[in-house]
Amino acid sequence: MQPDNKPIAPFGQEAAVSENAQQFITFTLGAEEYGIDIMVVREIKGWTETTMIPNAPPHVRGVINLRGIIVPIFDLRARFGTGVTVPTNMHVVIIVAAGTRTVGLLVDTVSDIISVDPKDIRDVPDMGMPTEDQFLEGLVAIQNRMVTLVSLSGLFGMPASSVTRTSAAAAAAAA
């Protein structure tokens, strides 16, 4: 036993948070850090120009052809109401499975993979706005930083259960 009476983890498992830990890929938009469930991420690619779609909302940058699949690219900065991204070669697109759709999320950088015990995910505080948590799943404090967890179901207007079922089915198929 260690001095704090916690058992020592077996070799190679020191970083494990718990058996129920969820993993999130973190990314940045400006100075803010966000996370998305790793189970919905299909790939991360560098920014490439998109084909514009007429009458698309401002947060839809256009579409790309990803190995025969037409993928809409969403500018998360614009979707969150913090301005439109001026993409450079340094920006990245996170390709995710959102329900039955494949979509790309334009972000500034991909940072890290974090493991979070579900009991450490805090609710988004009530800020007196009717939709303040529409795009958010929760908040996680990790060391000296705060990571905001993004809800794909909120971003794309679908029931959360369909995102969960789809990502679980995709994970089972990949295994």
KOLLUMVEX-632753 format. One line per field, with one value per residue (C-alpha): chain; residue number from 1; x, y, z. Coordinates in pm, 1 decimal. Example, Ala and Ser with C-alpha at 12.3 -4.5 7.8 and 13.67 -1.06 7.14 Angstrom:
BEGIN
cadena: c(A|A)
num: c(1|2)
c1: c(1230.0|1367.0)
c2: c(-450.0|-106.0)
c3: c(780.0|714.0)
! end
This chain:
BEGIN
cadena: c(A|A|A|A|A|A|A|A|A|A|A|A|A|A|A|A|A|A|A|A|A|A|A|A|A|A|A|A|A|A|A|A|A|A|A|A|A|A|A|A|A|A|A|A|A|A|A|A|A|A|A|A|A|A|A|A|A|A|A|A|A|A|A|A|A|A|A|A|A|A|A|A|A|A|A|A|A|A|A|A|A|A|A|A|A|A|A|A|A|A|A|A|A|A|A|A|A|A|A|A|A|A|A|A|A|A|A|A|A|A|A|A|A|A|A|A|A|A|A|A|A|A|A|A|A|A|A|A|A|A|A|A|A|A|A|A|A|A|A|A|A|A|A|A|A|A|A|A|A|A|A|A|A|A|A|A|A|A|A|A|A|A|A|A|A|A|A|A|A|A|A|A|A|A|A)
num: c(1|2|3|4|5|6|7|8|9|10|11|12|13|14|15|16|17|18|19|20|21|22|23|24|25|26|27|28|29|30|31|32|33|34|35|36|37|38|39|40|41|42|43|44|45|46|47|48|49|50|51|52|53|54|55|56|57|58|59|60|61|62|63|64|65|66|67|68|69|70|71|72|73|74|75|76|77|78|79|80|81|82|83|84|85|86|87|88|89|90|91|92|93|94|95|96|97|98|99|100|101|102|103|104|105|106|107|108|109|110|111|112|113|114|115|116|117|118|119|120|121|122|123|124|125|126|127|128|129|130|131|132|133|134|135|136|137|138|139|140|141|142|143|144|145|146|147|148|149|150|151|152|153|154|155|156|157|158|159|160|161|162|163|164|165|166|167|168|169|170|171|172|173|174|175)
c1: c(0.0|105.8|110.9|-235.1|-375.3|-450.3|-341.3|-60.7|-181.7|-38.8|246.7|121.0|-207.0|-91.0|-286.5|-617.2|-883.1|-1129.6|-1287.2|-1568.4|-1341.9|-1446.1|-1188.8|-1216.8|-1009.0|-946.9|-917.5|-891.9|-1089.5|-885.7|-784.7|-1069.6|-1032.0|-1310.5|-1348.7|-1541.8|-1600.9|-1320.6|-1567.0|-1729.2|-1400.6|-1319.4|-1008.2|-826.5|-705.8|-547.2|-756.4|-841.0|-1056.2|-1425.6|-1687.2|-1942.3|-2310.0|-2555.6|-2778.8|-2588.0|-2583.1|-2266.0|-2130.0|-2131.9|-1802.4|-1899.7|-1831.4|-1532.2|-1503.7|-1348.7|-1278.1|-1611.8|-1817.3|-1943.8|-1872.9|-2013.6|-1760.3|-1890.4|-1697.9|-1732.8|-1619.8|-1909.8|-2149.9|-2067.5|-2124.4|-1765.5|-1688.4|-1593.9|-1266.8|-1021.5|-866.0|-493.9|-278.3|-247.9|-621.1|-757.8|-1082.9|-1205.8|-1417.7|-1690.7|-1983.0|-2286.5|-2572.3|-2597.2|-2406.0|-2036.7|-1940.0|-1623.8|-1557.9|-1319.1|-1105.9|-783.7|-575.6|-612.7|-450.8|-468.7|-658.7|-793.4|-950.6|-1231.3|-1425.8|-1794.2|-1850.0|-1598.9|-1808.7|-1993.3|-2317.7|-2308.6|-2412.0|-2741.3|-2656.3|-3011.5|-3013.3|-3256.7|-2993.8|-2670.6|-2617.3|-2752.6|-2405.7|-2249.3|-2239.0|-2054.8|-1736.6|-1426.4|-1156.9|-819.1|-523.6|-519.0|-749.4|-1119.4|-1235.6|-1583.9|-1736.3|-1924.0|-2256.1|-2291.3|-2662.5|-2696.9|-2484.0|-2676.3|-3025.0|-3060.8|-3151.8|-2848.7|-2941.8|-2889.8|-2535.8|-2460.3|-2608.7|-2425.3|-2089.3|-2132.1|-2223.6|-1925.9|-1694.1|-1826.4|-1783.5|-1425.7|-1333.3)
c2: c(0.0|354.1|608.0|738.1|382.1|348.0|23.0|47.2|-3.0|-299.6|-214.9|-20.0|80.9|381.5|628.1|442.3|656.3|373.1|79.4|307.7|585.5|756.4|887.9|1220.7|1382.6|1743.2|2028.7|2405.3|2696.6|3002.4|2980.0|2743.8|2365.6|2125.8|1749.2|1497.9|1128.9|932.3|659.7|887.2|1005.5|835.7|1032.4|1362.3|1535.4|1861.2|2142.2|2119.2|2356.0|2271.1|2295.8|2556.9|2463.9|2741.7|2873.7|2681.5|2835.8|3031.5|2749.4|2504.5|2558.3|2329.6|1965.8|1747.2|1413.5|1171.4|845.6|859.4|991.5|1350.0|1499.5|1836.5|2047.2|2245.7|2545.7|2498.2|2852.9|2985.7|2724.4|2838.7|3202.3|3319.3|3425.3|3252.3|3060.3|3177.1|2836.8|2791.5|2486.0|2463.1|2399.6|2045.7|1867.6|1598.8|1348.3|1207.1|968.6|1170.6|924.6|788.1|1085.7|1142.4|1505.7|1708.4|1956.6|2241.9|2323.1|2512.1|2223.2|1875.4|1866.8|1542.7|1229.3|1238.1|965.4|1087.0|908.2|979.1|1093.2|1375.1|1524.4|1827.6|1970.4|2288.6|2568.7|2747.1|3084.9|3205.6|3135.2|2884.0|2709.0|2745.5|2371.8|2279.1|2201.2|2094.7|1763.2|1880.2|2024.4|1849.9|2008.7|1851.0|1980.4|2356.0|2358.1|2325.2|2108.4|2163.9|1842.9|1886.5|1713.3|1586.5|1533.3|1901.3|2017.9|1820.4|1815.2|1442.9|1235.9|1156.0|787.4|767.5|905.0|659.7|361.6|448.7|499.0|176.5|-14.6|137.4|43.2|-313.0|-335.4|-204.9|-465.1)
c3: c(0.0|-68.2|216.5|116.6|153.9|-216.6|-380.9|-634.2|-992.6|-1185.6|-1424.3|-1726.8|-1565.4|-1365.5|-1581.1|-1555.8|-1390.6|-1329.8|-1506.1|-1625.5|-1754.0|-2075.6|-2318.5|-2496.0|-2767.9|-2671.2|-2916.3|-2906.2|-3041.4|-2953.8|-2588.1|-2496.4|-2473.3|-2567.7|-2568.8|-2775.2|-2705.5|-2869.5|-2973.9|-3234.0|-3388.8|-3718.9|-3818.7|-3788.6|-4103.2|-4200.7|-4342.6|-4712.1|-4912.7|-4927.1|-5198.0|-5094.9|-5075.5|-5174.4|-4893.9|-4625.8|-4278.2|-4187.4|-3971.9|-4265.6|-4450.9|-4738.2|-4820.4|-4897.4|-5074.4|-4825.5|-5009.6|-5188.6|-4895.1|-4915.9|-4572.7|-4458.4|-4265.4|-3967.4|-3833.1|-3455.5|-3383.1|-3596.7|-3456.1|-3102.1|-3201.9|-3153.3|-3511.2|-3833.7|-3860.3|-4124.4|-4190.7|-4248.6|-4305.4|-3925.2|-3871.3|-3852.2|-3923.2|-3685.8|-3879.6|-3654.6|-3676.8|-3564.9|-3558.9|-3912.5|-4056.2|-4108.3|-4050.4|-4008.9|-3729.0|-3813.6|-3506.0|-3436.9|-3298.8|-3153.5|-2810.2|-2620.5|-2525.4|-2171.9|-1955.9|-1733.3|-1465.1|-1542.9|-1183.2|-1246.3|-1529.4|-1393.5|-1524.7|-1726.4|-1487.5|-1546.1|-1695.8|-1744.2|-2117.5|-2268.7|-2483.8|-2287.1|-2265.6|-2608.6|-2748.9|-2421.0|-2237.3|-1928.2|-1781.6|-1652.9|-1438.7|-1514.0|-1316.3|-1386.1|-1689.8|-1769.3|-2060.6|-2201.5|-2336.9|-2665.3|-2734.7|-3091.5|-3036.4|-2941.3|-3234.3|-3491.2|-3338.8|-3284.1|-2980.6|-2763.8|-2766.5|-3144.9|-3110.9|-2831.8|-3017.7|-3337.0|-3166.6|-2968.2|-3286.1|-3471.3|-3186.2|-3187.5|-3564.7|-3541.4|-3276.7)
! end
